[in-house]
Amino acid sequence: MAKLTGDNVATAAELALAAGLGRSTTGKALVTLEEHGLAIRTPGGHDGPRRTPDRRRVAPTNESTTGDAESDTLDTAATA
């Protein structure tokens, strides 16, 4: 995520824009990542009458990685 958006936490729309994918495709990929324990969703809240978007971050892993596996996983989930 940090490679795509420059931040460790991002919305589905931010990730879609950074990856050049549709928001629907990105949302489906994020759900798949969450189901496999690779991403964590933080529900959005409310800013007055407006709802703020859910934000996602990479789930901590026991493996030490350089972050490349993270983007590979998103690419794989997005094309599934």
C-alpha distances in whole Angstrom, upper triangle without the diagonal:
4,5,5,6,7,7,6,7,7,10,11,12,10,7,11,12,9,10,13,14,16,15,17,16,12,14,16,13,11,15,15,12,14,17,16,15,11,10,12,13,15,17,18,21,24,25,28,29,25,23,19,16,15,11,9,7,7,11,13,14,18,17,16,13,12,8,10,11,7,7,11,11,9,11,14,14,13,17,18
4,5,5,4,5,5,8,9,12,13,15,11,10,13,14,10,12,15,17,19,18,21,19,16,17,19,17,15,18,19,16,17,20,19,18,14,13,14,15,16,19,20,23,25,25,29,30,27,24,21,18,17,13,11,9,9,13,14,16,18,17,16,13,11,8,10,12,9,9,13,13,12,14,17,17,17,20,22
4,6,6,8,9,11,11,14,15,15,12,10,13,13,9,10,13,15,18,18,21,19,16,18,20,17,16,20,20,17,19,22,21,20,16,15,17,18,20,22,22,26,28,28,32,33,29,27,23,20,19,16,14,12,12,15,16,17,20,18,16,13,11,8,9,11,9,8,11,13,11,13,16,17,16,19,21
4,6,8,9,10,9,11,12,12,9,7,9,9,5,7,10,12,15,15,17,16,13,15,17,15,14,18,18,16,18,21,20,20,16,15,17,17,19,21,21,24,26,26,30,30,26,24,21,18,17,14,13,12,12,16,18,19,22,21,19,16,14,11,11,13,10,8,12,13,10,11,15,15,14,17,19
4,5,8,8,7,10,11,11,7,7,10,9,6,9,12,13,15,15,18,17,14,16,18,16,15,18,20,17,19,22,22,21,17,15,16,16,17,19,18,21,23,23,27,27,24,22,18,16,15,12,12,11,12,16,18,20,23,22,21,18,16,13,14,16,13,11,15,16,13,15,18,18,16,19,22
4,7,9,9,12,14,14,10,10,14,13,10,12,15,17,19,18,22,21,17,19,22,19,18,21,22,19,20,24,23,22,18,16,17,18,18,21,20,23,25,24,28,29,26,24,20,18,17,14,13,12,13,17,18,20,23,22,20,17,15,12,14,16,14,13,16,17,15,17,20,20,19,22,25
4,5,7,10,13,14,10,10,14,14,11,14,17,18,20,18,21,21,17,18,21,18,16,19,21,18,18,22,22,20,16,14,14,15,15,17,17,20,22,22,26,27,23,21,18,16,15,11,11,9,11,14,15,18,21,20,19,17,15,13,15,16,13,13,17,17,15,18,21,20,20,23,25
4,7,10,13,15,12,11,15,16,13,15,18,19,20,19,21,20,16,17,19,17,14,17,18,15,15,19,19,16,13,11,11,12,12,16,16,19,22,22,26,27,24,21,18,15,14,10,8,6,7,10,11,14,17,17,16,15,14,11,14,15,11,12,16,15,14,17,19,18,19,22,23
4,7,10,12,10,10,13,14,13,15,18,18,19,16,19,18,15,15,17,16,13,15,17,14,14,18,18,16,13,10,10,9,9,12,12,15,18,19,22,23,20,18,14,12,10,6,5,5,8,11,13,16,19,20,19,18,17,14,16,17,13,14,17,16,14,17,20,18,18,22,23
4,7,8,6,7,10,11,10,12,15,15,15,13,15,15,12,12,15,14,11,14,16,14,14,18,18,17,14,11,11,10,10,12,11,15,17,18,21,22,18,16,12,9,8,5,5,7,10,13,16,18,22,22,22,20,19,15,17,17,14,14,17,16,13,16,18,17,16,20,21
4,5,5,6,9,10,11,12,14,13,13,10,12,13,10,9,13,13,10,13,15,14,14,17,19,17,15,12,11,9,10,10,10,13,15,16,19,19,16,13,10,7,6,5,6,9,12,15,18,21,24,25,25,23,22,18,20,20,16,15,18,17,14,16,19,16,15,19,20
4,5,5,6,9,10,10,12,10,10,7,9,10,6,6,10,10,8,10,13,12,13,16,17,17,15,12,12,10,12,12,12,15,17,18,21,21,17,14,12,8,8,7,8,10,13,16,19,21,25,25,25,23,22,19,19,19,15,14,17,15,12,14,16,14,12,16,17
4,5,5,6,9,10,10,9,8,6,9,10,8,8,12,12,11,14,16,16,16,19,21,21,18,15,16,14,14,14,13,16,17,18,21,20,16,14,12,9,10,10,11,14,16,19,22,25,28,28,28,25,24,21,21,21,18,16,19,18,14,16,18,16,14,17,19
4,5,5,6,9,10,10,11,9,12,13,10,11,14,14,12,15,17,16,17,20,21,21,18,15,16,14,15,15,14,17,19,19,22,22,18,16,13,10,11,10,10,12,14,18,21,23,27,26,26,23,22,18,19,20,16,14,18,17,14,15,18,17,15,18,20
4,5,5,6,8,8,9,8,11,11,7,9,12,11,10,13,15,13,15,18,18,18,15,13,14,13,15,16,16,19,21,22,25,25,21,19,16,12,12,10,10,11,12,16,19,21,24,24,23,20,19,15,16,16,13,11,14,13,10,11,14,13,11,14,17
4,6,5,6,5,6,5,9,8,6,8,11,10,10,14,15,15,16,19,20,20,17,15,17,16,17,18,17,21,22,23,26,25,21,19,17,14,14,13,12,14,16,19,22,23,27,26,26,23,22,18,18,18,15,13,15,15,11,11,14,13,10,13,15
4,6,5,7,8,8,12,11,9,12,15,14,14,17,19,18,20,23,23,23,20,18,19,18,19,20,19,22,23,23,26,26,22,20,18,15,16,14,15,16,18,21,24,26,29,28,28,24,23,19,19,20,17,14,17,17,14,14,17,16,13,16,19
4,6,8,10,11,14,13,10,13,16,14,14,18,19,17,19,22,22,22,19,17,19,18,20,21,20,23,25,25,28,28,24,22,19,16,17,15,14,15,16,20,22,23,27,26,25,21,19,16,16,17,14,12,14,15,12,12,16,16,13,16,19
4,5,9,10,13,11,9,12,14,12,13,16,16,15,18,21,20,21,18,16,19,18,20,22,22,25,27,27,30,30,26,24,21,18,18,16,15,15,16,19,22,23,26,24,24,20,19,15,14,15,13,10,12,13,9,9,12,12,10,12,15
4,7,9,12,10,9,13,15,13,15,18,18,18,21,23,23,24,21,19,22,21,23,24,23,26,28,28,31,30,26,25,22,19,19,18,18,19,19,23,25,26,30,28,27,24,22,19,18,19,16,13,15,16,12,11,14,14,11,12,16
4,6,8,7,6,10,11,10,12,15,16,16,18,20,21,22,19,18,20,19,21,22,22,25,27,27,30,29,25,23,21,18,18,17,16,18,19,22,25,26,29,28,28,24,23,20,18,19,16,13,14,15,11,10,13,12,8,10,13
4,5,5,6,9,10,11,12,14,16,16,18,20,21,22,20,19,20,19,21,21,20,23,25,26,28,27,23,21,19,16,17,17,17,19,20,23,26,27,31,30,30,27,26,23,22,21,19,16,17,17,13,13,15,13,10,11,14
4,5,5,6,9,10,10,12,14,15,16,18,20,21,19,17,18,16,18,17,17,20,21,22,25,23,20,17,16,13,13,14,14,17,18,21,24,26,30,29,30,27,26,22,22,22,19,17,18,17,13,14,16,14,11,13,15
4,5,5,6,9,10,11,13,14,15,17,19,20,19,17,18,16,18,18,18,21,22,24,26,24,21,18,18,14,14,15,15,18,19,21,25,26,30,30,30,28,28,24,23,22,20,18,19,17,14,14,15,13,10,12,13
4,5,5,6,9,10,11,12,14,15,17,18,17,16,17,16,19,19,20,23,25,27,29,28,24,21,20,16,16,16,15,17,18,20,23,24,28,27,28,25,25,21,20,19,17,15,15,14,11,11,12,9,6,8,9
4,5,5,6,9,10,10,12,14,15,16,14,13,14,13,16,17,17,21,23,24,27,26,22,20,18,14,13,13,12,14,14,17,20,22,25,25,25,23,22,19,18,17,14,13,14,12,9,10,11,9,6,9,11
4,5,5,6,9,10,11,12,14,15,14,12,13,11,14,14,15,18,20,22,25,24,20,17,16,12,11,11,11,13,14,16,20,22,25,25,26,24,24,20,20,19,16,15,16,14,11,13,13,10,9,12,12
4,5,5,6,9,10,11,13,14,14,12,14,13,16,16,18,21,23,26,28,27,23,20,19,15,14,14,13,15,16,17,21,22,25,25,26,24,25,21,21,19,16,15,16,13,10,12,12,8,7,10,9
4,5,5,6,9,10,11,12,11,10,13,13,16,17,18,22,25,27,30,29,25,22,20,16,14,14,12,13,13,15,18,19,22,22,23,21,21,17,17,15,12,12,12,9,7,8,8,5,5,8,8
4,5,5,6,9,10,10,9,7,9,9,12,13,15,19,22,24,27,26,23,19,17,14,11,11,8,10,10,12,15,17,20,20,22,20,20,17,17,15,12,12,13,10,8,11,11,8,8,12,11
4,5,5,6,9,10,10,8,10,9,13,13,15,19,22,24,27,26,23,20,18,15,12,12,10,12,12,13,17,18,21,22,23,22,23,20,20,17,15,15,16,12,11,13,13,9,10,13,12
4,5,5,6,9,9,9,11,12,15,16,19,23,26,28,31,30,27,23,22,18,15,15,13,14,13,13,16,16,20,20,22,20,22,18,18,15,13,14,14,10,9,12,10,7,9,11,9
4,5,5,6,5,5,8,10,14,16,18,22,25,27,31,30,27,23,21,18,15,13,10,10,9,9,13,13,16,17,18,17,18,15,15,12,10,11,12,8,8,11,10,7,10,12,11
4,5,5,6,5,6,7,11,13,16,19,23,25,28,28,25,21,20,16,13,12,9,10,9,9,12,13,17,18,19,19,20,17,18,15,13,14,15,12,11,14,14,11,13,16,14
4,6,8,8,9,11,14,16,19,22,25,28,31,30,28,24,22,19,16,16,13,14,13,11,14,15,17,19,21,20,22,20,20,17,15,17,17,13,13,16,14,11,14,16,14
4,6,8,10,12,16,18,21,25,28,31,34,33,30,27,25,22,18,17,14,13,11,10,12,12,14,15,18,17,20,17,17,14,13,15,14,11,12,15,13,10,14,16,14
4,6,7,10,14,16,19,23,26,29,32,32,29,26,23,20,17,15,12,11,9,7,9,9,12,14,16,16,18,16,17,14,12,15,15,12,13,16,15,13,16,18,17
4,7,10,14,16,19,23,26,28,32,32,29,25,23,19,16,14,10,9,6,5,8,8,11,12,14,13,15,12,13,11,8,11,12,9,9,13,12,11,14,16,15
4,7,10,13,15,19,22,25,28,28,25,21,19,16,12,10,7,6,5,5,8,10,14,15,16,15,16,13,15,13,10,12,13,10,10,14,14,12,13,17,16
4,7,10,13,16,19,22,25,25,23,19,17,14,10,8,5,5,6,6,9,12,15,17,18,18,19,16,18,16,13,15,17,14,13,17,17,15,16,20,19
4,6,9,12,16,18,22,22,19,15,13,10,7,6,4,7,9,9,13,16,19,21,22,21,22,19,20,19,15,17,19,16,15,18,19,16,17,20,20
4,6,9,13,15,19,19,17,13,11,9,6,5,6,8,11,12,14,18,21,23,24,23,24,21,23,22,18,20,22,20,18,21,22,20,20,24,24
4,7,10,13,16,16,14,10,9,7,4,7,9,12,15,15,18,21,25,26,27,27,27,24,26,25,21,22,25,22,20,23,24,21,21,25,24
4,7,10,13,13,10,7,5,5,4,7,10,13,17,18,21,24,27,29,29,28,29,25,27,27,23,23,26,24,21,24,26,23,22,26,26
4,7,9,10,9,6,5,7,8,10,14,16,20,21,24,27,30,32,32,32,32,29,31,30,26,27,30,28,25,28,30,27,26,30,30
4,6,7,6,4,5,9,11,13,17,20,23,24,27,31,34,36,36,35,35,32,34,33,30,30,33,31,28,31,32,29,28,32,32
4,6,5,6,7,10,13,15,18,21,25,26,29,32,36,37,37,36,36,33,35,35,31,31,34,32,29,32,34,31,30,34,34
4,6,8,10,13,16,18,22,25,28,30,32,36,39,41,41,40,39,36,38,38,34,35,38,36,33,35,37,34,33,37,37
4,7,10,13,16,19,22,25,29,30,33,37,40,42,42,41,40,37,39,39,35,35,37,35,32,35,36,33,32,35,36
4,6,10,13,15,19,22,26,28,31,34,38,39,39,37,37,34,35,35,31,31,34,32,29,31,33,30,28,32,32
4,7,9,12,16,19,23,24,27,31,34,35,36,34,34,31,32,32,28,28,31,29,26,28,30,27,26,29,29
4,7,9,13,16,20,21,24,28,31,32,32,31,31,27,29,29,25,25,28,26,23,26,28,25,24,27,28
4,6,10,13,17,19,22,25,29,30,30,28,28,24,26,26,22,22,24,22,19,22,24,21,20,23,24
4,7,10,14,15,18,22,25,26,27,26,26,22,24,23,19,20,22,20,17,20,22,19,18,22,22
4,7,11,13,16,19,22,23,24,22,22,19,21,20,16,17,20,18,15,18,20,18,17,21,22
4,7,9,12,15,19,20,20,19,19,16,18,17,13,14,17,14,12,16,17,15,15,19,19
4,6,9,12,16,16,17,15,16,13,15,14,11,12,15,13,12,15,17,15,16,20,20
4,6,9,12,13,13,12,13,10,12,11,8,10,13,11,10,14,15,14,15,19,19
4,6,10,11,13,12,14,12,14,12,10,13,15,12,13,16,17,15,17,20,20
4,7,9,10,10,13,11,14,13,11,14,16,14,15,19,19,18,20,23,23
4,5,7,9,12,11,13,11,11,14,15,13,15,18,18,18,20,23,22
4,7,9,13,13,15,13,13,17,17,16,18,21,21,21,24,26,25
4,6,10,11,12,10,12,15,15,14,17,19,19,20,22,24,24
4,7,9,11,10,11,15,15,15,18,20,20,21,23,25,25
4,5,7,7,8,11,12,12,15,16,17,18,20,22,23
4,6,7,9,10,12,13,15,16,17,19,20,22,23
4,5,5,7,9,10,11,13,15,16,17,19,20
4,5,5,6,9,10,11,12,14,15,17,18
4,6,5,6,9,10,10,12,14,15,16
4,5,5,6,9,10,11,12,14,15
4,5,5,6,9,10,10,12,14
4,5,5,6,9,10,11,12
4,5,5,6,8,10,11
4,5,5,6,9,10
4,6,5,6,9
4,5,5,6
4,5,5
4,6
4
